[in-house]
């Protein structure tokens, strides 16, 4: 785990709490930035590396839960760890549904907080990896010609060369050449890998749609 | 014989044709020798002379026919005929026979008519020659009278031969005529004799029959008389004036129940006659019998053998030859008497019935139109004297109420004119001014000829009924007005649940016009979901009398015509009229009431909410924010302390960071202590505004403030306040807070207790201190922790902060008093607090 790249953001209107959390993070070797209000936090451009947000539910001015929803709606996928003075079940359920990693009740134990942060950062890291991979596969796929894409689609749907040739109205030998080109451009070492890439493409398409 | 009779009646051509079968034996008269002619003649003559032997017993027509046929044959005639002057018996008036060839060419009627005109005019003047009716020249005619001077008739023969008749032929004709006359006379004679004999026979037979009828008649009469005598109906007695019964039939004996032996032993009619009748007999009957020989039928009595009396009708007559004896006919009247008695009884019953029902009957003569008969009750009804007889029509009318006279007159007139029944109600004005209502019915009795014989009338005093009717009508009207104008829907059904009445308000409540509902099942007025339950409940009620719901003011759901459901309050009533059970529902639309109730409930809820808000904002909010305020530094302190430990526990402890964190812990904890200090300071600051307070006043204030809250929780608040309660030096608002808190707690404690709770607040003076108690009947205190309830953050309530009682205690203690709680012996808890009392002097 490359911790140096990770950043933990803290939003709490109580400076003492902010300070105490940052001290814990510092002792755990995690870089952190603290903000008094969500607005301040929103002005900060998010880093490319993994990050997470520790958010107080009860903020002066706005509810932490509402802010979580705003982030979601703005398409900002940052894992959130909630802090609350007096949490109840409906509140917890709502936060979890919107993708909160953990819901901690004040006063909390240091270990518990750090565990939640680790979980949040891992989640964010995996998420980023996924997007990088998708972008990579997409880039390679974009480099294929129209016919190569067709051949790739038919190969990944399980057809033999002969069948593909008849499907596309071309010769088997042409299909073989185009298939080879597609494999090469997609940097796929096997048909199985090509199928996995095809799945990633499909998933990202449906996800973005 | 019969065919001859036919011919005789009228000589028809067809008959002639048939009869004339005689062939011509000789073609033409031959100039044969004289001798042979003579021989032929003699032969013919012999034939003719032999005829009478053949004729013996034959009818005259037969005689004529055979003769004519023979003449036609032997004389070769063209025709031959006989005309008889007088008809005797069945003899024909004449007969014509024609030779065959002529018959074919000439209609016989023509020839006959011709001959007839000759013969009838004058047979003597027949021409010697005539033009042949057969159209072939002339005929020579010969005629011979029948009888010595032609008195019988004439025989005519005609032939085309010029020499006809020859001498022999004349002779033959004469002989034939003689033979015919003799034959006919003989036949006639024979006929006459036969006729006389037959006539005699007939008369003898007639006479015999008459005799038989007479005999039969006589026999019948005898039998009838015998039957009469032996019959069971009429008793017959032969008697004498000395009082003996000489003979009597069984019927009489049965009547008086004597045996025949008694009769033979010498039964005396005088002995079985009761004394009063003996006297009557001696006085009248004997005289009457002697004088006239008869006794008019009369009723009297006889003793039976058993001594009882039998009523009889008796008539008697003396024998002509023996004036001392006679016969008596006696009828048993006991059955008739019994019927009469029964009739008299039934008449008595009728009179009684009339008296009881105030029904009079009368008969009015069809012609005079005056009363012919009035029953006793009629006299009583109309106040007339029975001794004077029925009143005249005009007298009768005077009794009638003046306003009704015309009506009655009209009805009367109509009945007599139209002969139809009448039915009329009228009033009688009594002398004392009271009015009597009479219902009169008249039935005309019409003769078969269509004349009105009389009118039979019945008069019923319906005053009572009328009064009852009017009363019930008045009640009915009153009910109707109530029902019609009621704002509630009134709907009646029969046992089958079918609506047969609905008042106008039904339209307003259910949206149906009253008429629209008639005949529909009651269930149309209820929602689908209730119908089944209603049907079941109703059926069970009809079967067992068990009601499935309260019949008074039950809240149900109604269904309007437009399908809208709405709350109704229904009361049911049941009554039985004419054996029919009628169920009536009074349905009140309580939509408005419900809405008002809901509105009240909502208001109450708002009040309760307000009260809660007040409480929360005064104490709850404070405590909640207090908890938050304290939790924040605690959280920071914990985090910093742990960080500190982390820095220091490392292999190479970072003392700088550790100190930094530790310093922060000190900071955080100080902050928490500061918050708590400031809360206490807040209370201390409040205590500055102390003044003499009448605690009873504060209690009353809070009671009235929480009255609604209490009502909503089904709690009654009772106060028991000490008079002359000393004042306390206190902050009025803080006291209010404490009291409110304790009272609300008390009510909350009783919230889940089903029965109606009571919250009591008392004030008293104990040991120169005020003692205020708030006593509830709720769930009581948690065992073991009676005093922990005053600790901050201790709560047994879902929404509680656990600060209320802590603050209360802190307030009371700041006033120098004490607050504690104790469980009640039966149920619930009592919270008490004390306050130092101000001395009366400092009051002023």
Interface residues (C-beta under 8 A of the other chain):
Chain A: X14 X16 X17 X19 X20 X21 X23 X24 X26 X27 X28 X58 X85 X86 X106 X107 X108 X109 X110 X113
Chain B: X627 X628 X631 X632 X633 X634 X635 X636 X637 X638 X639 X640 X642 X643 X646 X647 X657 X660 X661 X664 X667 X668 X671
